[in-house]
Amino acid sequence: MKRLLSLVFIATFLWATNSSAAPATIPVKDLRLLATAGSLDEVSGIIPLGSTIVIYGTKQEKSYARSIDASGNELWKIELDSQLNSLASVGTVDSLGNIWIGGSISEAIGNQENTPGAKPINPDNVTTVPEDLDMSLTSVVLWQIDPTTLSVRHYLLKQTQPVLITSIAINQTGLSLVGISPTNKGSAGILITMNSLGEFGVPLQIGISSTTLDAVVRNPDGSMTVTGASAETLKGKKLVGMVDGIIVKISQSNEILSVVRSSASKARRNWSSASSTLLLGGEVITGKVVQAAVTKFSTTYAPQWSNRFTSTGKTLTYGSTYAFLASTGPIPQLTKWAPKSPRPIVLIFDSKGAVVSAYATPINQREVVGLVSNKSLGLLCVSASKDSVSIFALN
């Protein structure tokens, strides 16, 4: 009897010891290089299209798109508007395989002079925007490319001020763009929609002095979710921190339904990316500490889980489980991870927000550029070194 009791005691002790031990850390795997895409000044992003990759951007003030295979061999290249100065900044693909690239475009060739007395587009440093934005780019443009014939169709929406387009979303009922535009008091966010007939709606301005919009999601019920940053009162919701990250719900008829603000009282925050399942990524700056924030929200914008990681701040998300950020310090869940300089890493989470896997770029990469996926190629991560932009796959 004593022997039996002793065995039970030992087994119980061992179980308790093992169950309270620190969880095993996760090894960081290497991302696989697919191709290089050009310099960071010329590449805005990529669009996976079947087993090929479409790279888009702007070179010498002219926008382009080109396609490569998974080995990096170029298949085709086209200029989107050879006669006008333009900036191609966002891109996606629709359910029929058509390529959509959005941006801004000038109305006259060679008009490079900044508007006299123009207000700064971002006086409160709400988010990162180019200081040398071409003030002649006063029309919003959408290029629709047929990948079979490579024919290009243009959709133009004239504006009174230059526009920097920051995000695009598309579904069967239409397309949405968000961006930033200068105002007499500073900068405002702008939402532009286009229906399935190719007709633009009336643009919706959000904010008047210090608001930017960085991501847009078209929700299944016809509404839209836009995210960004603001240092001004929006729909009665006052500023909480130095700059707040914002989540704004827009109705199908283009009306603001609700505004949710971040709650850090002494921080500068933004939500710079949002997936279709409302996995949001952004930065949190408190004093000299810069962190990446990754938060999964419900359809009512209630946080379900959240994580922060020391980083350069910019954070990209995809689906419900992927985040891509430039890590600048240890991540406790990861084995031997302590980068001495910014190093892009993909973190994969479970349904409760725990890190379950991680993949990193080589140490020469410094900046995260894009995070996209399709069935043929899987998740693709775009990052930049000092000299070039590279495209990586998980395996």
C-alpha positions as CSV (number, residue, x, y, z in Angstrom):
1,M,0.0,0.0,0.0
2,K,2.8,2.4,0.9
3,R,4.5,1.5,-2.4
4,L,1.3,2.4,-4.3
5,L,0.9,5.7,-2.5
6,S,4.5,6.5,-3.2
7,L,4.1,5.9,-7.0
8,V,0.9,8.0,-7.0
9,F,2.8,10.8,-5.2
10,I,5.7,10.7,-7.6
11,A,3.4,10.7,-10.7
12,T,1.5,13.6,-9.3
13,F,4.7,15.6,-8.6
14,L,6.1,14.9,-12.0
15,W,2.8,16.0,-13.7
16,A,2.6,19.2,-11.7
17,T,6.3,20.0,-12.4
18,N,5.9,19.5,-16.2
19,S,2.6,21.4,-16.4
20,S,4.1,24.4,-14.6
21,A,7.3,24.4,-16.6
22,A,7.9,27.2,-19.1
23,P,6.5,26.4,-22.6
24,A,9.0,25.4,-25.2
25,T,10.1,28.2,-27.4
26,I,9.5,28.2,-31.2
27,P,12.4,28.0,-33.7
28,V,12.4,30.7,-36.4
29,K,12.5,29.3,-39.9
30,D,13.9,31.0,-43.0
31,L,11.7,32.5,-45.7
32,R,12.4,31.3,-49.2
33,L,13.5,33.9,-51.7
34,L,11.5,33.9,-54.9
35,A,12.7,37.0,-56.7
36,T,13.9,40.5,-56.5
37,A,11.6,43.2,-57.8
38,G,13.6,46.5,-58.2
39,S,14.3,49.4,-55.9
40,L,12.1,50.6,-53.1
41,D,11.6,53.9,-54.8
42,E,10.1,52.2,-57.9
43,V,8.1,49.3,-56.4
44,S,4.8,49.9,-54.5
45,G,3.6,46.3,-54.2
46,I,2.8,43.0,-55.7
47,I,-0.4,41.1,-56.7
48,P,-0.4,37.3,-56.9
49,L,-2.2,36.1,-60.0
50,G,-2.4,32.3,-60.3
51,S,1.2,31.0,-60.4
52,T,2.5,34.5,-61.5
53,I,3.3,37.7,-59.7
54,V,2.4,41.2,-60.9
55,I,4.7,43.9,-59.7
56,Y,3.5,47.5,-59.8
57,G,4.9,50.9,-59.1
58,T,6.3,54.1,-60.5
59,K,9.5,54.8,-62.3
60,Q,10.6,58.3,-63.4
61,E,7.1,59.6,-62.6
62,K,5.4,57.0,-64.9
63,S,3.4,54.1,-63.5
64,Y,3.9,50.5,-64.7
65,A,2.9,46.9,-64.1
66,R,5.0,43.9,-65.0
67,S,4.5,40.1,-64.5
68,I,7.1,37.5,-63.4
69,D,6.9,33.8,-62.8
70,A,7.8,32.2,-59.5
71,S,11.4,32.0,-60.6
72,G,11.6,35.7,-61.3
73,N,11.6,35.6,-65.1
74,E,9.7,38.5,-66.6
75,L,6.6,37.6,-68.6
76,W,5.4,41.0,-69.7
77,K,5.6,44.7,-68.8
78,I,3.4,47.7,-69.6
79,E,3.3,51.4,-69.0
80,L,0.0,52.4,-67.4
81,D,0.0,56.0,-68.6
82,S,3.0,57.0,-70.7
83,Q,1.8,60.6,-71.4
84,L,1.0,61.7,-67.8
85,N,2.8,61.9,-64.5
86,S,1.2,59.4,-62.1
87,L,1.8,57.4,-58.9
88,A,0.6,53.8,-58.7
89,S,0.4,53.0,-55.0
90,V,-2.1,50.1,-54.4
91,G,-3.3,47.0,-56.3
92,T,-5.5,44.0,-56.1
93,V,-7.2,41.4,-58.3
94,D,-11.0,40.7,-58.7
95,S,-12.8,37.4,-58.8
96,L,-12.5,37.3,-62.6
97,G,-8.7,37.7,-62.6
98,N,-8.7,41.3,-63.7
99,I,-5.8,43.4,-62.2
100,W,-6.7,46.7,-60.5
101,I,-4.1,49.3,-59.7
102,G,-5.0,52.5,-58.1
103,G,-3.2,55.8,-57.5
104,S,-3.2,59.4,-58.5
105,I,-2.4,61.2,-61.8
106,S,-1.8,64.6,-63.1
107,E,-4.0,66.5,-65.6
108,A,-1.2,68.0,-67.7
109,I,2.2,66.7,-68.8
110,G,5.2,68.1,-67.0
111,N,3.3,70.1,-64.3
112,Q,5.8,69.5,-61.5
113,E,5.5,72.8,-59.6
114,N,4.0,72.6,-56.1
115,T,0.9,74.7,-55.6
116,P,2.0,78.1,-54.1
117,G,1.0,78.4,-50.4
118,A,-0.1,74.7,-50.3
119,K,-0.7,73.4,-46.7
120,P,1.5,70.6,-45.4
121,I,-0.3,67.3,-46.0
122,N,0.6,65.9,-42.5
123,P,1.3,68.7,-40.0
124,D,0.8,66.4,-36.9
125,N,2.9,63.5,-38.3
126,V,-0.2,61.3,-37.9
127,T,1.3,58.7,-40.2
128,T,4.1,58.3,-42.7
129,V,3.4,60.2,-46.0
130,P,5.9,61.5,-48.6
131,E,7.0,65.0,-47.9
132,D,7.6,65.5,-51.6
133,L,4.2,64.4,-52.8
134,D,3.7,65.8,-56.3
135,M,1.0,68.5,-55.9
136,S,0.0,68.1,-59.6
137,L,-1.5,64.6,-58.9
138,T,-5.0,65.9,-58.4
139,S,-7.0,63.1,-60.0
140,V,-7.7,59.6,-58.6
141,V,-7.0,56.9,-61.2
142,L,-7.9,53.2,-61.5
143,W,-6.2,51.1,-64.1
144,Q,-8.0,47.8,-65.0
145,I,-5.7,45.4,-66.8
146,D,-7.0,42.3,-68.7
147,P,-4.2,39.8,-68.0
148,T,-4.9,37.9,-71.2
149,T,-4.8,40.8,-73.7
150,L,-2.9,43.2,-71.5
151,S,-5.4,45.9,-72.5
152,V,-5.7,48.8,-70.0
153,R,-8.9,50.6,-69.1
154,H,-8.8,53.9,-67.2
155,Y,-11.2,55.3,-64.6
156,L,-10.5,58.9,-63.5
157,L,-12.0,61.0,-60.7
158,K,-10.9,64.6,-60.6
159,Q,-10.2,66.3,-57.3
160,T,-9.4,69.8,-56.2
161,Q,-6.4,68.7,-54.1
162,P,-3.7,66.1,-54.6
163,V,-4.5,62.7,-53.2
164,L,-2.3,59.9,-51.9
165,I,-4.1,56.6,-52.3
166,T,-3.1,54.2,-49.5
167,S,-5.4,51.1,-49.7
168,I,-7.8,49.3,-52.1
169,A,-10.5,46.6,-51.5
170,I,-12.8,44.9,-54.0
171,N,-15.6,42.4,-54.1
172,Q,-18.5,41.6,-56.4
173,T,-20.5,44.7,-55.6
174,G,-17.8,47.3,-56.1
175,L,-14.4,48.7,-55.1
176,S,-13.2,51.1,-52.4
177,L,-10.1,53.3,-52.1
178,V,-8.9,55.3,-49.1
179,G,-6.2,57.9,-48.9
180,I,-4.9,61.2,-47.6
181,S,-5.6,64.7,-49.0
182,P,-4.4,68.1,-47.8
183,T,-6.9,70.6,-46.5
184,N,-6.7,74.3,-45.5
185,K,-6.0,73.1,-41.9
186,G,-3.8,70.1,-42.5
187,S,-4.8,66.7,-43.8
188,A,-8.0,64.6,-44.0
189,G,-8.8,61.0,-44.8
190,I,-10.7,60.3,-48.0
191,L,-12.9,57.3,-49.0
192,I,-13.8,56.8,-52.6
193,T,-16.1,54.0,-53.9
194,M,-16.9,52.7,-57.3
195,N,-19.8,50.4,-58.2
196,S,-19.7,47.3,-60.5
197,L,-20.7,49.5,-63.4
198,G,-17.5,51.6,-63.1
199,E,-19.3,54.6,-61.6
200,F,-17.6,56.6,-58.8
201,G,-19.6,57.7,-55.8
202,V,-19.2,61.1,-54.1
203,P,-15.9,61.0,-52.0
204,L,-16.3,61.0,-48.3
205,Q,-13.9,63.2,-46.3
206,I,-13.1,62.1,-42.8
207,G,-11.6,64.7,-40.6
208,I,-10.5,68.2,-41.5
209,S,-7.1,68.8,-39.9
210,S,-5.1,65.8,-38.8
211,T,-6.7,62.5,-40.0
212,T,-5.3,59.9,-42.3
213,L,-6.8,56.7,-43.6
214,D,-4.5,53.7,-44.3
215,A,-6.6,50.6,-44.9
216,V,-10.1,49.7,-46.1
217,V,-12.2,46.5,-45.8
218,R,-15.5,45.9,-47.7
219,N,-17.7,44.0,-45.2
220,P,-20.1,41.2,-46.2
221,D,-23.2,43.3,-45.2
222,G,-22.2,46.1,-47.7
223,S,-20.7,48.4,-45.1
224,M,-17.0,49.3,-45.0
225,T,-14.4,49.5,-42.3
226,V,-11.6,52.0,-42.7
227,T,-8.7,52.4,-40.3
228,G,-5.9,54.9,-39.8
229,A,-5.0,57.7,-37.3
230,S,-6.4,60.9,-36.1
231,A,-5.5,63.7,-33.7
232,E,-8.9,65.5,-33.9
233,T,-12.5,64.8,-32.8
234,L,-14.4,62.5,-35.1
235,K,-18.2,62.0,-34.8
236,G,-18.1,63.3,-31.2
237,K,-15.3,61.0,-30.2
238,K,-12.5,63.1,-28.7
239,L,-8.8,62.6,-28.9
240,V,-7.5,60.3,-26.1
241,G,-3.7,60.1,-26.7
242,M,-1.3,62.3,-28.6
243,V,-2.6,60.6,-31.8
244,D,-5.2,57.8,-31.8
245,G,-5.5,54.8,-34.0
246,I,-9.1,54.9,-35.4
247,I,-11.5,52.3,-36.7
248,V,-14.5,53.9,-38.6
249,K,-17.5,52.0,-39.9
250,I,-19.1,53.4,-43.1
251,S,-22.6,52.5,-44.3
252,Q,-23.4,51.3,-47.8
253,S,-24.7,54.8,-48.5
254,N,-21.4,56.3,-47.5
255,E,-22.3,57.6,-44.0
256,I,-20.2,57.4,-40.9
257,L,-21.9,54.9,-38.5
258,S,-19.3,54.7,-35.7
259,V,-15.8,55.6,-34.6
260,V,-13.6,53.5,-32.3
261,R,-10.4,55.1,-31.0
262,S,-7.4,53.6,-29.3
263,S,-7.2,54.3,-25.5
264,A,-3.5,54.9,-24.8
265,S,-3.4,58.3,-23.2
266,K,0.3,59.1,-23.8
267,A,0.9,57.4,-27.1
268,R,1.0,58.0,-30.8
269,R,-1.0,55.2,-32.5
270,N,-2.3,54.2,-35.8
271,W,-3.9,51.2,-37.5
272,S,-2.1,51.0,-40.8
273,S,-3.4,47.6,-42.0
274,A,-6.6,45.6,-41.8
275,S,-7.4,42.2,-43.2
276,S,-10.8,41.1,-44.4
277,T,-11.4,39.3,-41.0
278,L,-10.4,42.5,-39.1
279,L,-7.0,41.5,-38.0
280,L,-5.4,44.9,-37.6
281,G,-1.8,46.0,-37.5
282,G,-0.2,49.3,-36.5
283,E,2.3,51.1,-34.4
284,V,2.4,52.3,-30.9
285,I,4.9,55.0,-30.0
286,T,5.3,55.8,-26.3
287,G,8.2,58.1,-25.6
288,K,11.1,56.5,-27.3
289,V,9.6,53.0,-27.4
290,V,8.2,51.9,-30.7
291,Q,6.1,48.8,-30.9
292,A,4.1,46.9,-33.5
293,A,0.5,46.2,-32.4
294,V,-1.5,43.2,-33.7
295,T,-5.1,43.0,-32.6
296,K,-8.0,40.7,-33.7
297,F,-11.3,42.5,-33.6
298,S,-14.8,41.1,-33.8
299,T,-17.4,42.4,-36.4
300,T,-18.5,44.8,-33.7
301,Y,-14.9,46.1,-33.2
302,A,-14.4,44.5,-29.8
303,P,-10.8,43.3,-29.3
304,Q,-10.6,39.5,-29.1
305,W,-6.8,39.3,-28.5
306,S,-3.9,41.6,-28.8
307,N,-0.1,41.5,-29.0
308,R,2.8,44.0,-29.0
309,F,6.3,43.5,-30.3
310,T,9.3,45.9,-30.3
311,S,9.7,46.9,-33.9
312,T,10.1,49.8,-36.3
313,G,6.3,50.2,-36.1
314,K,4.9,49.4,-39.5
315,T,2.8,46.2,-39.3
316,L,1.0,44.3,-42.1
317,T,-1.7,41.7,-41.5
318,Y,-3.4,39.0,-43.6
319,G,-6.3,36.7,-42.8
320,S,-6.8,35.9,-39.1
321,T,-3.4,34.6,-38.3
322,Y,-0.5,36.4,-40.1
323,A,1.4,39.5,-39.2
324,F,4.6,40.9,-40.9
325,L,6.8,43.4,-39.0
326,A,10.4,44.5,-38.7
327,S,11.4,43.2,-35.3
328,T,14.0,45.1,-33.3
329,G,14.2,43.0,-30.1
330,P,13.6,39.7,-28.5
331,I,10.3,37.9,-28.8
332,P,9.9,35.6,-25.8
333,Q,8.1,32.8,-27.6
334,L,10.9,32.5,-30.2
335,T,14.2,30.6,-29.9
336,K,17.4,32.7,-30.1
337,W,15.6,35.7,-31.6
338,A,17.3,39.0,-30.7
339,P,18.0,41.1,-33.9
340,K,20.6,43.8,-33.5
341,S,18.9,45.8,-36.3
342,P,15.4,45.8,-37.8
343,R,14.7,42.4,-39.4
344,P,11.4,41.5,-41.0
345,I,9.6,38.5,-39.5
346,V,6.2,36.8,-40.2
347,L,4.4,35.7,-37.0
348,I,1.6,33.2,-37.2
349,F,-1.0,33.1,-34.4
350,D,-3.6,30.7,-33.2
351,S,-7.2,31.6,-32.6
352,K,-6.4,33.0,-29.2
353,G,-3.5,35.1,-30.3
354,A,-0.6,32.9,-29.2
355,V,2.4,32.8,-31.6
356,V,2.7,29.3,-33.0
357,S,5.2,29.7,-35.9
358,A,7.6,32.3,-37.2
359,Y,9.5,32.9,-40.5
360,A,12.2,35.5,-41.0
361,T,14.0,37.2,-43.9
362,P,17.8,37.3,-44.2
363,I,19.5,39.9,-42.0
364,N,20.1,42.3,-44.9
365,Q,16.4,43.0,-45.2
366,R,15.2,46.1,-43.2
367,E,11.7,47.1,-44.1
368,V,8.3,45.4,-44.6
369,V,6.6,46.3,-47.9
370,G,3.7,43.8,-48.5
371,L,1.9,40.7,-47.3
372,V,-0.4,39.0,-49.8
373,S,-1.6,35.5,-50.7
374,N,-3.3,33.2,-53.2
375,K,-4.0,29.5,-53.6
376,S,-1.2,28.8,-56.0
377,L,1.7,30.6,-54.4
378,G,0.5,30.8,-50.7
379,L,1.6,33.6,-48.5
380,L,4.1,36.0,-50.1
381,C,6.1,38.5,-48.0
382,V,7.7,41.6,-49.7
383,S,10.6,43.3,-47.9
384,A,13.3,45.7,-48.7
385,S,17.0,46.0,-48.1
386,K,19.1,49.1,-48.7
387,D,19.3,48.4,-52.4
388,S,16.3,46.3,-53.5
389,V,12.9,44.9,-52.9
390,S,12.6,41.1,-52.5
391,I,9.7,38.6,-52.6
392,F,9.7,35.6,-50.2
393,A,7.5,32.6,-49.7
394,L,7.0,30.6,-46.5
395,N,8.3,27.4,-47.9
